[in-house]
Amino acid sequence: MRNLSPLARRRLERFRSNRRGWWSLWLFCGLFALTLGGELIANDKPLMVSYQHSLYFPVFKRYTEQQFGGELPFQPDYRSDYVRQLITKGDGWMLFPPVPFSDDTPNYELTTPAPSPPSTNNWLGTDDQARDVLARVIFGARISILFALVLTFVSALIGISAGALQGYYGGWVDLFGQRLLEVWSGLPVLYLLIILSGFVDPDFWWLLGIMALFS
C-alpha cells in the first residue's frame, strides 16, 4: 500500500468498499488455489501407500506393480482388488484423496446406469461415460482459468507491442497498423476455429495461439 500511487490507492479503496466484489475476488482466488492442487483432491492414485513398513507417494512418483509384489513392470491400478490384496499382504494400507477418481477415470461399480445421480462415491454424479463429474469440474476449472490468464497476458503483450511500434514510428506505420487491426479484429473467430479444426487436432496451445491472434 505504501508504494502505491495516490490514484492506485484510491482505486483499491474503492474496490474494497464493494464488499461483494472484494469477497468474490478472494473466493475466486481460493477456488483457483484448490484447482492448482487438484491431484491432491481428486485422483485415482493414493496420496500415500504403506507397504512392508515403507512409504510410497504415487501422486508424485510413478511406481510399478512389481514394487508391491506384483508381476507386471507397469504402473498398477491402485483401485483394483488385486492391488489392494497385494498391499494388504505387505502389511500395508493406502490413503486416497477425498475424491478417489481422476477426470478420466470411469467408475465401474455404479449401481445405476451412467449418467448416474449424486451418491456417496460420486458427489456430483457421473457423466455418460461413468466419469466423476466433480473431478472433471476441478480439472476443467483449472484448465479454463489458466487458459484465460495466459490468453489475457499474451493478448496484452501483443497489443502493447503493436501499439508501441505504431506510436514510435507514427505516420504511415501508424495508419497502416490501425487499418490492419480494424480488418483483423473483424474476422469471424468462431468460423475460423471451425475451419481450422478440420485440418489440425486442436489442443491447449493451438487454441491459445489462435485466440491470441484474433482476440
C-alpha positions as CSV (number, residue, x, y, z in Angstrom):
1,M,0.0,0.0,0.0
2,R,2.8,2.4,0.8
3,N,4.5,2.0,-2.6
4,L,1.2,2.6,-4.5
5,S,0.5,6.0,-6.1
6,P,-2.4,8.0,-4.6
7,L,-4.5,7.2,-7.7
8,A,-3.9,3.5,-7.3
9,R,-4.7,3.7,-3.6
10,R,-8.0,5.4,-4.2
11,R,-8.9,2.8,-6.8
12,L,-8.0,0.0,-4.4
13,E,-10.1,1.5,-1.6
14,R,-13.0,2.0,-4.0
15,F,-12.8,-1.7,-4.9
16,R,-12.5,-2.8,-1.3
17,S,-15.6,-0.8,-0.5
18,N,-17.5,-3.0,-2.9
19,R,-17.9,-5.9,-0.4
20,R,-19.5,-8.3,-2.9
21,G,-16.7,-7.8,-5.4
22,W,-13.9,-7.9,-2.8
23,W,-15.1,-11.2,-1.3
24,S,-15.8,-12.6,-4.7
25,L,-12.2,-12.0,-5.6
26,W,-11.0,-13.9,-2.5
27,L,-13.4,-16.7,-3.2
28,F,-12.2,-16.9,-6.8
29,C,-8.5,-17.0,-5.6
30,G,-9.3,-19.7,-3.1
31,L,-11.1,-21.9,-5.6
32,F,-8.3,-21.4,-8.1
33,A,-5.7,-22.4,-5.5
34,L,-7.7,-25.6,-4.9
35,T,-7.8,-26.4,-8.6
36,L,-4.0,-26.0,-8.8
37,G,-3.7,-28.8,-6.2
38,G,-6.4,-30.8,-7.9
39,E,-4.3,-34.0,-7.9
40,L,-4.4,-33.9,-4.1
41,I,-8.2,-33.6,-4.1
42,A,-9.3,-35.8,-6.9
43,N,-7.1,-38.7,-8.1
44,D,-7.3,-42.4,-8.8
45,K,-3.9,-42.8,-7.2
46,P,-3.5,-42.8,-3.5
47,L,-1.7,-39.9,-1.7
48,M,0.3,-42.3,0.4
49,V,0.9,-46.1,0.4
50,S,2.4,-48.0,3.2
51,Y,3.9,-51.3,2.1
52,Q,6.3,-53.5,4.1
53,H,6.9,-50.6,6.5
54,S,8.0,-48.3,3.7
55,L,6.1,-45.2,2.5
56,Y,5.3,-44.5,-1.2
57,F,3.7,-41.4,-2.8
58,P,2.1,-42.5,-6.1
59,V,0.8,-39.0,-6.8
60,F,4.3,-37.6,-7.0
61,K,6.2,-40.6,-8.3
62,R,5.5,-43.5,-10.6
63,Y,5.8,-47.0,-9.2
64,T,5.5,-50.4,-10.8
65,E,3.3,-53.3,-9.7
66,Q,6.4,-55.3,-9.1
67,Q,7.4,-53.0,-6.3
68,F,4.3,-54.0,-4.4
69,G,4.8,-57.8,-5.0
70,G,3.0,-58.0,-8.4
71,E,4.1,-59.4,-11.7
72,L,3.8,-56.6,-14.2
73,P,6.5,-53.9,-14.7
74,F,3.8,-51.3,-15.3
75,Q,2.0,-48.8,-13.1
76,P,-0.6,-50.6,-11.0
77,D,-4.3,-49.9,-10.9
78,Y,-4.5,-48.9,-7.2
79,R,-8.3,-49.2,-7.2
80,S,-8.3,-52.8,-8.3
81,D,-8.9,-55.6,-5.8
82,Y,-5.7,-57.4,-6.9
83,V,-3.5,-54.4,-6.0
84,R,-5.4,-53.9,-2.7
85,Q,-4.7,-57.5,-1.8
86,L,-1.0,-57.1,-2.6
87,I,-0.8,-54.1,-0.3
88,T,-2.7,-55.9,2.4
89,K,-0.3,-58.9,2.2
90,G,2.6,-56.5,2.6
91,D,1.0,-55.3,5.9
92,G,0.2,-52.0,4.3
93,W,-2.5,-49.6,3.6
94,M,-3.5,-46.8,1.1
95,L,-4.7,-43.3,1.7
96,F,-6.8,-41.9,-1.2
97,P,-7.8,-38.3,-1.8
98,P,-11.3,-37.2,-0.9
99,V,-12.4,-37.9,-4.4
100,P,-10.9,-41.2,-5.5
101,F,-11.3,-40.5,-9.2
102,S,-9.4,-38.6,-11.8
103,D,-11.0,-36.6,-14.5
104,D,-10.8,-39.5,-17.0
105,T,-11.4,-42.4,-14.5
106,P,-14.6,-44.4,-15.1
107,N,-16.5,-45.8,-12.1
108,Y,-17.2,-49.5,-13.0
109,E,-19.0,-50.0,-9.7
110,L,-22.1,-47.9,-10.4
111,T,-25.4,-49.2,-9.0
112,T,-27.3,-47.2,-11.7
113,P,-26.6,-46.7,-15.4
114,A,-24.5,-43.8,-16.4
115,P,-25.1,-40.9,-16.3
116,S,-25.8,-41.5,-12.6
117,P,-27.1,-39.1,-9.9
118,P,-25.0,-37.9,-7.0
119,S,-24.0,-40.6,-4.5
120,T,-21.6,-41.2,-1.6
121,N,-18.9,-42.3,-4.1
122,N,-19.6,-39.7,-6.8
123,W,-20.6,-36.5,-5.0
124,L,-21.9,-34.8,-8.2
125,G,-22.7,-37.9,-10.0
126,T,-21.1,-39.2,-13.2
127,D,-21.4,-38.3,-16.9
128,D,-22.5,-40.6,-19.7
129,Q,-19.1,-42.4,-19.6
130,A,-19.2,-43.1,-15.9
131,R,-16.6,-40.4,-15.1
132,D,-16.8,-38.5,-11.9
133,V,-18.3,-35.0,-12.5
134,L,-16.7,-33.3,-9.5
135,A,-13.2,-34.4,-10.6
136,R,-13.9,-33.2,-14.1
137,V,-15.1,-29.8,-12.7
138,I,-11.9,-29.4,-10.7
139,F,-9.5,-30.1,-13.6
140,G,-11.7,-28.4,-16.1
141,A,-11.8,-25.2,-14.0
142,R,-8.0,-25.2,-13.7
143,I,-7.6,-25.5,-17.5
144,S,-10.2,-22.8,-18.1
145,I,-8.7,-20.3,-15.7
146,L,-5.1,-20.9,-16.8
147,F,-6.2,-20.6,-20.4
148,A,-7.9,-17.3,-19.7
149,L,-5.0,-15.9,-17.7
150,V,-2.4,-16.9,-20.3
151,L,-4.6,-15.6,-23.1
152,T,-5.0,-12.3,-21.4
153,F,-1.3,-11.9,-20.8
154,V,-0.4,-12.9,-24.4
155,S,-3.1,-10.7,-25.9
156,A,-2.0,-7.7,-23.8
157,L,1.6,-8.3,-24.8
158,I,0.7,-8.4,-28.5
159,G,-1.5,-5.3,-28.2
160,I,1.1,-3.3,-26.2
161,S,3.9,-4.2,-28.7
162,A,1.8,-3.3,-31.7
163,G,0.7,0.0,-30.1
164,A,4.3,0.8,-29.1
165,L,5.5,0.3,-32.7
166,Q,2.7,2.4,-34.1
167,G,3.3,5.2,-31.6
168,Y,7.1,5.2,-32.0
169,Y,7.2,5.3,-35.8
170,G,3.9,7.1,-36.5
171,G,3.0,8.2,-40.0
172,W,2.1,5.5,-42.5
173,V,3.1,2.8,-40.0
174,D,0.5,4.1,-37.5
175,L,-2.1,4.5,-40.3
176,F,-1.4,1.1,-41.8
177,G,-1.4,-0.6,-38.4
178,Q,-4.8,0.9,-37.5
179,R,-6.4,-0.2,-40.7
180,L,-4.9,-3.7,-40.4
181,L,-6.1,-4.1,-36.9
182,E,-9.6,-3.0,-37.8
183,V,-9.8,-5.6,-40.6
184,W,-8.1,-8.3,-38.4
185,S,-10.5,-7.7,-35.5
186,G,-13.5,-8.1,-37.8
187,L,-12.6,-11.6,-38.8
188,P,-15.1,-14.2,-37.5
189,V,-13.1,-16.1,-35.0
190,L,-15.7,-18.9,-34.4
191,Y,-15.8,-19.8,-38.1
192,L,-12.0,-19.8,-38.3
193,L,-11.8,-22.2,-35.4
194,I,-14.3,-24.5,-37.0
195,I,-12.5,-24.4,-40.3
196,L,-9.0,-24.9,-38.8
197,S,-10.2,-27.7,-36.6
198,G,-10.8,-29.7,-39.7
199,F,-7.1,-29.6,-40.6
200,V,-5.4,-29.9,-37.2
201,D,-6.2,-31.6,-33.9
202,P,-7.0,-28.7,-31.5
203,D,-5.2,-28.7,-28.2
204,F,-4.5,-26.2,-25.4
205,W,-1.6,-24.4,-27.1
206,W,-3.2,-24.5,-30.6
207,L,-6.4,-22.8,-29.3
208,L,-4.3,-20.4,-27.2
209,G,-2.4,-19.3,-30.3
210,I,-5.5,-18.8,-32.5
211,M,-7.4,-16.9,-29.8
212,A,-4.4,-14.7,-29.1
213,L,-4.0,-13.8,-32.7
214,F,-7.7,-13.0,-33.3
215,S,-8.8,-11.7,-29.9
